[in-house]
Amino acid sequence: MIAIELVTQATDALSSAWSIVAAEPEPIKTDNIVKFFASKIAPILLAVLGVIFIGRASKGEVSKVLTSSAIAIIGLGFIAGAGVLFVLGDALVKLMFTGE
């Protein structure tokens, strides 16, 4: 009798564990994270860069400021390009696998 109860409990535990493992995971929603970084973090970083550039320019290091500005602009271009590739890749995956 005890053996049958143990087997029943074990199968119940395994079936509930399997239902948890086999459950479809929920997709991670990153829209709010991207909006937060775009609206809060990016302006702060740009303001810090601006203060650094103004501080250097006031010391007479204009060539370093121009070089740093060019590097920052190229970096922003790379970030924007990564965003474009992300959107383009998402569109291509949807087109290939769902036909939308």
C-alpha positions as CSV (number, residue, x, y, z in Angstrom):
1,M,0.0,0.0,0.0
2,I,2.8,2.4,0.9
3,A,4.7,1.6,-2.2
4,I,1.7,2.4,-4.4
5,E,1.2,5.8,-2.6
6,L,4.9,6.6,-3.1
7,V,4.7,5.7,-6.8
8,T,1.6,7.8,-7.2
9,Q,3.2,10.8,-5.4
10,A,6.4,10.4,-7.5
11,T,4.4,10.3,-10.8
12,D,2.4,13.4,-9.7
13,A,5.6,15.2,-8.8
14,L,7.2,14.3,-12.1
15,S,4.2,15.3,-14.1
16,S,4.0,18.7,-12.4
17,A,7.7,19.2,-12.9
18,W,7.4,18.3,-16.6
19,S,4.5,20.7,-17.0
20,I,6.8,23.5,-15.7
21,V,9.7,22.5,-17.9
22,A,7.6,22.0,-21.0
23,A,5.7,25.3,-20.6
24,E,6.1,27.9,-23.3
25,P,8.4,30.7,-21.9
26,E,7.0,34.2,-22.1
27,P,8.9,36.5,-24.4
28,I,10.9,39.2,-22.8
29,K,9.5,42.7,-23.5
30,T,12.4,45.1,-24.1
31,D,10.4,48.1,-25.4
32,N,10.3,49.8,-22.0
33,I,14.0,49.2,-21.4
34,V,15.0,50.7,-24.7
35,K,12.7,53.7,-24.1
36,F,14.2,54.2,-20.7
37,F,17.8,54.2,-22.0
38,A,16.9,56.5,-24.9
39,S,15.0,59.0,-22.7
40,K,17.1,58.9,-19.4
41,I,20.6,57.5,-19.8
42,A,21.6,58.8,-23.3
43,P,20.9,62.5,-22.5
44,I,22.9,62.2,-19.3
45,L,25.9,60.6,-21.1
46,L,25.7,63.3,-23.8
47,A,25.6,66.0,-21.2
48,V,28.7,64.6,-19.5
49,L,30.5,64.4,-22.8
50,G,29.5,68.1,-23.5
51,V,30.9,69.2,-20.1
52,I,34.2,67.3,-20.8
53,F,34.5,68.9,-24.2
54,I,33.8,72.4,-23.0
55,G,36.3,71.9,-20.2
56,R,39.0,70.8,-22.6
57,A,38.2,73.6,-25.1
58,S,38.5,76.2,-22.4
59,K,42.0,74.9,-21.6
60,G,43.0,75.4,-25.2
61,E,42.9,71.7,-26.2
62,V,40.7,72.3,-29.3
63,S,42.4,69.6,-31.4
64,K,41.7,67.0,-28.6
65,V,38.1,68.2,-28.4
66,L,37.6,67.9,-32.2
67,T,39.1,64.4,-32.1
68,S,37.0,63.3,-29.2
69,S,33.9,64.8,-30.8
70,A,34.5,63.0,-34.0
71,I,35.0,59.7,-32.1
72,A,31.8,60.3,-30.1
73,I,29.8,61.0,-33.3
74,I,31.2,57.9,-35.0
75,G,30.3,55.9,-31.9
76,L,26.7,57.2,-32.0
77,G,26.6,56.2,-35.7
78,F,27.6,52.7,-34.8
79,I,24.9,52.6,-32.1
80,A,22.3,53.8,-34.5
81,G,23.5,51.3,-37.1
82,A,23.2,48.5,-34.6
83,G,19.6,49.6,-33.9
84,V,18.8,49.6,-37.6
85,L,20.3,46.1,-38.0
86,F,18.2,44.9,-35.1
87,V,15.0,46.1,-36.7
88,L,16.1,44.9,-40.1
89,G,17.0,41.4,-38.7
90,D,13.6,41.2,-36.9
91,A,11.8,42.1,-40.1
92,L,13.8,39.5,-42.1
93,V,13.1,36.7,-39.5
94,K,9.4,37.5,-39.6
95,L,9.4,37.5,-43.4
96,M,11.3,34.1,-43.6
97,F,9.5,32.2,-40.9
98,T,6.0,33.6,-40.8
99,G,5.6,35.0,-44.2
100,E,4.3,38.4,-42.9
